[in-house]
Amino acid sequence: MSDAYVVGVDMIKFGRFPDRTVPQIGAQAALMALDDCGLTIKDMEALYCGNLGQAAGMVGQRILQEIGQTGIPVINVSNACATGATAFREGWAAVKAGLYDLVLCVGVEQMGKGLLGGAGGGSGISREGLLGSGTMPSVFAEAGLEHSRKYGTTFAQFAKVSVKNHHHSTLNPKAMYQIETPLEVVMNAEMISYPNTKLMCSVNVDGSAAAIIASEKKARELGLMKRAVKVRASVLTSDPWQERDLVMPDVNSCTRLAAKKAYEMAGLGADDIDLVELHDCFATAEILHYENLGLCGPGEAGRMIDTGEVALGGRIPVNVSGGLLSKGHPLGATGIANIYEVATHLRGEGGKRQVEGARIGMTHVIGLGSACGIHILEKA
């Protein structure tokens, strides 16, 4: 099987664009990724498009109506917050298998303001007997408090995640917000679901990101290896069955499984990773995923944030983009936006936020339901 490389990748500046359509936003990122490697839509052999809000709306085909209808196959995917990562993985798998030499992967989402996860589910009293505890802030608040019960993780340690990621975002011109949020500001913000305040919740934004994946043969033929990024591992998991209380969603197991498989596929360990873009949908989630991804041992995540190991300049920088907390979280785009961020550092093009000497990076997303996508990328 051929090795697969990211040869072009980009994302738009995340924000809110009420005067634009989903295909228009997606088309912008697609053209930016094509420009990044000097190719056109006529060079692409397939399009893999991830979008959640218009999952039945043939978004991929509508993007081609914006940038050029060449008759290529279009595969539209929807997989909760792992949608973009799933679209990328499908493109990777097709190139890896030798089906295509060049594919375009796009993730795009247009979102409103307000709460996610509060709709659907039928009528009557919810099975957990607690109105509202099925919403995402409550799910991740409960998971964070369970970590506190087991390991003594404090409100301040969770809040420091937001301080770190908001600081990182001031170095990222494509982040939605680029403002400092001191610890006392984060802790005194409006409480959404303890211990997550408003500034510890991810930002609903509009956004898109795109990547061009090439076979090694094609990348060399086109002279694109100098800035190419090798996909060392691509893994997608769902929740394994286990004996546990099914009242509240499990936000950990599918990540642990995906991380194990990704390290095995890449032939690497957590100590080999130079930077990580992980799914900080809430500040509590980031703390949990330090341990789920093997970046530290059980119960050590609080120390990681206290000592600055996960900040820019630390041992293993996490969410140098600003993360979902500050860069923003357009659901279908996040997985590919994470790949853009890591690839940017591996290319040495991170500017003020560059992780020095970065050669291997990891991206991680999780959509409850559940789906976890992990990619390990290496400088070619």
C-alpha positions in Angstrom: 0.0 0.0 0.0 1.1 3.5 -0.7 2.0 6.0 2.0 -0.3 9.0 2.1 0.8 12.6 2.5 -0.9 15.9 3.2 0.4 18.1 0.4 -2.0 21.0 0.7 -4.0 22.2 3.8 -5.6 25.4 5.0 -8.5 26.8 7.0 -10.5 30.0 7.0 -10.4 32.3 10.0 -13.2 31.0 12.2 -16.1 33.5 12.9 -19.7 34.0 12.1 -20.8 34.5 8.5 -24.6 34.9 8.4 -24.5 36.3 4.9 -22.8 33.2 3.4 -23.9 29.6 2.8 -22.3 26.4 3.9 -21.1 25.5 0.4 -19.5 29.0 0.0 -17.6 28.6 3.3 -16.5 25.1 2.4 -15.4 26.2 -1.1 -13.2 29.0 0.3 -11.2 26.5 2.4 -11.0 24.0 -0.6 -9.6 26.7 -2.8 -7.1 27.7 -0.1 -5.9 24.1 0.3 -5.6 23.7 -3.5 -3.6 27.0 -3.7 -1.3 25.8 -0.9 0.0 23.0 -3.1 -0.4 24.7 -6.5 -3.2 22.3 -7.8 -6.7 22.8 -9.1 -10.0 21.0 -8.7 -9.3 19.4 -12.1 -6.4 17.5 -10.5 -8.6 15.9 -7.8 -9.9 12.4 -8.2 -12.5 12.4 -5.4 -14.0 14.7 -2.8 -14.7 13.7 0.8 -16.9 16.3 2.6 -17.8 16.4 6.3 -20.8 18.4 7.5 -23.2 17.8 10.4 -25.9 20.4 10.2 -26.9 19.7 6.6 -25.9 16.0 6.6 -28.7 15.2 4.0 -28.0 18.3 1.9 -25.3 17.0 -0.5 -22.9 19.7 0.7 -19.9 18.2 -1.2 -21.7 18.4 -4.5 -22.7 22.0 -3.7 -19.1 22.9 -3.0 -18.2 21.6 -6.4 -20.9 23.9 -7.9 -18.8 26.7 -6.4 -15.3 25.7 -7.6 -15.8 23.4 -10.5 -18.0 20.3 -11.4 -15.6 17.7 -12.8 -17.7 14.6 -12.4 -15.6 13.1 -9.6 -17.1 10.9 -6.9 -18.3 12.8 -3.8 -18.6 11.2 -0.4 -20.5 13.1 2.3 -20.0 12.0 5.9 -21.6 12.9 9.2 -20.1 11.6 12.5 -20.9 14.1 15.3 -17.8 16.1 16.3 -15.6 13.5 14.6 -17.1 14.4 11.2 -14.1 16.3 9.7 -11.7 13.7 11.0 -13.9 10.9 9.4 -13.9 12.7 6.1 -10.1 13.0 6.2 -9.8 9.3 7.2 -12.0 8.2 4.3 -9.8 10.1 1.9 -6.6 8.8 3.5 -7.9 5.2 3.2 -8.7 5.6 -0.5 -5.2 6.9 -1.3 -3.6 4.3 1.0 -5.5 1.5 -0.8 -4.3 2.8 -4.2 -7.8 3.8 -5.4 -6.8 7.4 -6.0 -3.6 9.4 -6.1 -5.1 12.8 -5.2 -8.2 13.6 -3.1 -9.7 16.7 -1.6 -11.1 16.5 2.0 -13.3 19.3 3.3 -14.9 19.9 6.7 -17.4 22.7 7.0 -20.0 23.9 9.5 -22.3 26.9 10.0 -23.6 27.2 13.6 -25.8 29.4 15.6 -25.2 30.6 19.1 -26.3 28.7 22.2 -26.4 25.3 23.6 -25.7 22.0 21.8 -27.1 18.6 22.8 -30.3 19.8 24.2 -32.7 18.5 21.5 -34.2 15.2 20.5 -34.5 12.0 22.6 -38.3 11.5 22.7 -40.8 12.5 25.4 -41.2 11.9 29.1 -38.8 12.0 32.0 -35.2 11.3 30.9 -33.9 8.0 32.1 -31.4 9.6 34.4 -34.1 11.5 36.2 -32.2 14.8 36.0 -33.6 17.4 33.6 -30.8 18.8 31.5 -28.1 16.4 32.5 -28.0 15.0 28.9 -26.7 18.4 27.6 -23.1 18.6 26.7 -22.0 21.0 29.4 -23.5 18.7 32.0 -22.0 15.6 30.5 -18.5 17.0 30.6 -19.1 18.6 34.0 -20.0 15.2 35.4 -16.9 13.6 33.8 -14.7 16.4 35.3 -16.2 15.9 38.8 -15.6 12.2 38.6 -11.9 13.0 37.9 -12.0 15.3 40.9 -13.5 12.6 43.1 -10.8 10.1 42.1 -7.7 12.3 41.9 -8.5 15.6 43.7 -8.4 17.7 40.6 -9.5 21.3 41.5 -11.7 23.9 40.0 -8.6 26.1 39.5 -6.8 23.4 37.6 -9.7 23.0 35.2 -9.9 26.8 34.7 -6.2 27.0 34.0 -6.9 25.0 30.8 -9.0 27.9 29.5 -6.3 30.4 30.6 -3.7 28.5 28.6 -5.8 28.0 25.4 -7.0 31.6 25.3 -3.4 32.8 25.7 -2.4 30.5 22.8 -5.2 31.9 20.6 -3.6 35.4 20.9 -0.8 34.0 18.7 -3.2 32.5 16.1 -4.7 35.0 13.6 -7.2 32.4 12.4 -8.8 31.9 15.9 -12.3 33.3 16.6 -11.2 35.0 19.8 -7.7 36.3 20.5 -7.9 37.6 24.0 -6.2 36.9 27.3 -8.5 35.5 30.1 -6.7 35.6 33.5 -7.5 32.8 36.0 -9.8 35.0 38.1 -11.8 36.1 35.0 -12.3 32.4 34.0 -13.3 31.3 37.4 -15.7 34.2 38.0 -17.4 34.0 34.6 -21.0 32.8 34.4 -21.3 29.3 35.7 -22.8 27.0 33.0 -22.4 23.6 34.7 -19.9 23.3 37.6 -17.0 23.2 37.2 -17.3 24.6 33.7 -17.9 28.4 33.5 -18.8 30.1 30.2 -15.1 30.7 29.4 -14.5 27.0 29.9 -17.0 26.0 27.1 -16.1 25.7 23.4 -17.1 28.5 21.0 -19.9 27.8 18.5 -18.6 29.4 15.2 -18.8 29.1 11.4 -15.7 27.6 9.8 -14.2 25.3 7.3 -10.9 23.6 6.6 -9.6 21.5 3.8 -6.7 19.1 3.0 -5.3 17.5 -0.1 -4.0 14.0 0.3 -1.6 12.5 -2.2 0.1 9.1 -2.7 3.8 9.2 -2.3 4.3 8.5 -6.0 2.1 11.5 -7.0 3.6 13.8 -4.3 7.1 13.1 -5.7 6.0 13.3 -9.3 4.6 16.8 -8.6 7.6 17.9 -6.6 5.5 18.4 -3.4 7.6 16.4 -0.9 9.4 19.4 0.6 6.3 20.6 2.5 4.5 17.3 2.6 3.3 15.8 5.9 3.1 12.0 6.2 0.1 10.4 7.8 1.7 7.9 10.1 -1.6 6.7 11.7 -5.3 7.2 11.1 -7.7 5.6 13.5 -11.5 5.8 14.1 -13.2 4.0 17.0 -16.6 3.8 18.7 -17.4 2.9 22.3 -16.4 -0.7 23.2 -19.0 -2.6 25.3 -18.2 -2.6 29.0 -19.9 -3.2 32.3 -20.6 0.3 33.5 -23.4 2.6 34.4 -24.9 3.7 31.1 -26.8 6.6 32.5 -24.1 9.2 31.6 -22.1 9.0 28.4 -18.6 7.6 28.6 -16.2 10.3 27.3 -13.0 8.3 27.9 -13.0 4.8 26.6 -13.2 5.3 22.8 -10.3 7.8 23.1 -8.1 5.3 25.0 -8.9 2.7 22.4 -8.1 5.0 19.5 -4.8 6.2 21.1 -3.7 2.6 21.7 -4.4 1.7 18.0 -2.8 4.9 16.7 0.4 4.4 18.6 0.5 0.8 17.4 -0.1 1.8 13.7 2.5 4.5 13.8 5.1 2.4 15.7 5.4 5.2 18.2 4.7 6.0 21.8 3.3 9.1 23.6 6.8 10.2 24.4 7.5 10.6 20.6 4.8 13.2 20.1 5.9 16.8 19.9 2.5 18.6 20.0 -1.2 17.7 20.3 -4.4 19.3 19.1 -7.1 17.5 21.2 -10.8 17.9 21.7 -11.2 20.5 24.4 -14.9 21.0 24.0 -14.9 21.9 27.7 -12.0 22.6 29.9 -12.7 19.4 31.9 -12.4 17.4 28.7 -8.9 18.5 28.0 -7.7 17.4 31.5 -9.3 14.0 30.9 -7.7 13.6 27.5 -4.1 14.2 28.8 -4.5 10.8 30.5 -6.7 9.2 27.8 -4.0 9.9 25.2 -1.2 8.7 27.4 0.5 12.1 27.8 0.7 11.4 31.5 -0.3 8.7 34.0 -3.7 8.4 35.8 -4.2 11.3 38.2 -1.3 13.3 36.8 -3.3 15.7 34.5 -3.7 18.4 37.2 0.1 18.5 37.6 0.5 18.8 33.8 -1.5 22.0 33.7 0.0 23.4 37.0 3.6 23.0 35.8 3.0 24.3 32.3 4.1 21.0 30.6 1.2 21.4 28.1 1.7 25.1 27.3 3.7 26.5 24.4 7.4 26.0 25.3 6.5 23.1 27.6 7.3 19.4 27.3 4.2 18.5 25.2 2.3 21.6 24.0 -1.4 21.0 23.7 -3.9 23.1 21.7 -1.4 25.8 20.6 -4.1 26.9 18.1 -6.2 28.1 21.0 -8.3 24.9 20.9 -12.0 24.7 20.7 -12.3 27.0 23.7 -10.9 30.0 21.8 -10.2 29.1 18.2 -13.8 27.8 18.0 -15.6 24.6 17.3 -17.5 24.4 13.9 -18.4 20.8 14.3 -17.8 19.4 10.8 -14.6 21.4 10.3 -12.8 20.8 13.6 -11.1 17.5 12.7 -9.4 18.9 9.5 -8.7 22.3 11.3 -6.7 20.3 13.8 -4.8 18.6 11.0 -4.0 22.1 9.5 -2.7 23.3 12.8 -0.3 20.3 13.4 0.8 20.3 9.8 1.6 24.0 10.0 4.0 23.3 12.9 5.6 20.3 11.2 6.3 22.5 8.2 7.9 25.1 10.5 5.3 27.7 9.5 3.6 28.4 12.9 4.9 31.9 13.3 4.8 33.3 16.9 3.2 30.0 18.1 5.6 27.7 16.4 6.5 24.6 18.4 10.2 24.5 17.9 11.7 21.3 16.4 8.3 19.7 15.9 8.5 16.6 13.8 5.6 14.4 15.0 2.1 15.6 16.0 -1.2 14.2 17.0 -4.8 15.3 16.4 -7.8 14.1 18.3 -11.5 14.6 18.2 -14.4 12.8 19.9 -18.1 13.0 19.1 -20.4 11.5 21.7 -22.5 8.7 20.6 -19.5 7.8 20.2 -16.8 8.3 17.6 -13.1 9.1 18.2 -10.7 10.1 15.4 -6.9 10.2 16.0 -4.3 11.1 13.4 -0.5 11.0 13.9 1.4 13.2 11.4 5.1 13.3 10.7 7.3 15.9 8.9 8.3 14.3 5.6 
